[in-house]
Amino acid sequence: MERLGENIKLARKRRKLTTTQVSERADIDRTTLYQIEKGSSKVSIGAYFNVLRVLGLQDDFLKLAADDEFGRKLQDLELL
């Protein structure tokens, strides 16, 4: 989670957006954005998604668990 928060923070800075701009556009408090950038697991996944959307990274979010190689192997075993 800490790594995710750091990646979000770096993405915000690369876009030269302030914490105020991102929090307003994501409809969250600046405190919540601060917690996201620290990788807090106490923040809702929806808040994380809203920040990623503001940064134009919502497609990255949709890739989570998309390539379920282990699950497909388990499924294939049941087919045998």
C-alpha positions in Angstrom: 0.0 0.0 0.0 2.9 2.4 0.8 4.3 1.8 -2.7 0.9 2.6 -4.3 0.6 5.8 -2.3 4.1 6.8 -3.3 3.2 6.1 -7.0 0.1 8.2 -6.7 2.0 11.1 -5.1 4.6 10.9 -7.9 1.9 10.9 -10.6 0.3 14.0 -9.0 3.6 15.8 -8.9 4.5 14.9 -12.5 1.3 16.5 -13.5 2.1 19.6 -11.5 -1.1 19.3 -9.6 -1.5 20.5 -6.0 -3.1 18.4 -3.2 -5.9 21.0 -3.2 -6.6 20.6 -6.9 -6.6 16.8 -6.8 -8.7 16.6 -3.6 -11.3 19.0 -5.0 -11.5 17.2 -8.3 -11.7 13.8 -6.6 -14.3 15.1 -4.1 -12.3 14.1 -1.0 -10.7 16.0 1.8 -7.0 17.0 1.6 -6.5 14.8 4.7 -7.8 11.8 2.8 -5.5 12.5 -0.1 -2.6 12.8 2.3 -3.6 9.3 3.7 -3.8 7.9 0.2 -0.4 9.2 -0.6 0.9 7.5 2.5 -0.8 4.3 1.4 -3.3 4.0 4.2 -5.5 0.9 4.1 -8.2 2.8 6.1 -9.2 4.9 3.0 -12.0 3.4 0.9 -11.1 1.9 -2.5 -13.5 4.4 -4.0 -11.4 7.3 -2.8 -8.3 5.7 -4.3 -10.2 5.2 -7.6 -11.4 8.8 -7.7 -7.8 10.1 -7.3 -6.6 7.7 -10.0 -9.4 9.0 -12.2 -8.3 12.6 -11.6 -4.8 11.6 -12.6 -6.0 9.8 -15.7 -4.9 6.4 -14.3 -8.3 4.8 -13.9 -7.4 2.1 -16.5 -4.5 1.0 -14.3 -7.0 0.4 -11.6 -9.1 -1.8 -13.9 -6.1 -4.0 -14.5 -6.0 -5.2 -10.9 -6.5 -9.0 -10.7 -7.3 -9.0 -14.4 -4.5 -11.6 -15.2 -5.5 -14.3 -12.8 -3.0 -16.9 -13.9 -3.3 -19.0 -10.7 -7.1 -19.0 -10.9 -7.1 -20.1 -14.5 -4.7 -23.0 -13.6 -7.1 -24.1 -10.9 -10.0 -23.9 -13.3 -8.1 -26.0 -15.9 -7.3 -28.7 -13.3 -11.0 -29.1 -12.6 -11.7 -29.6 -16.3 -9.4 -32.6 -16.4 
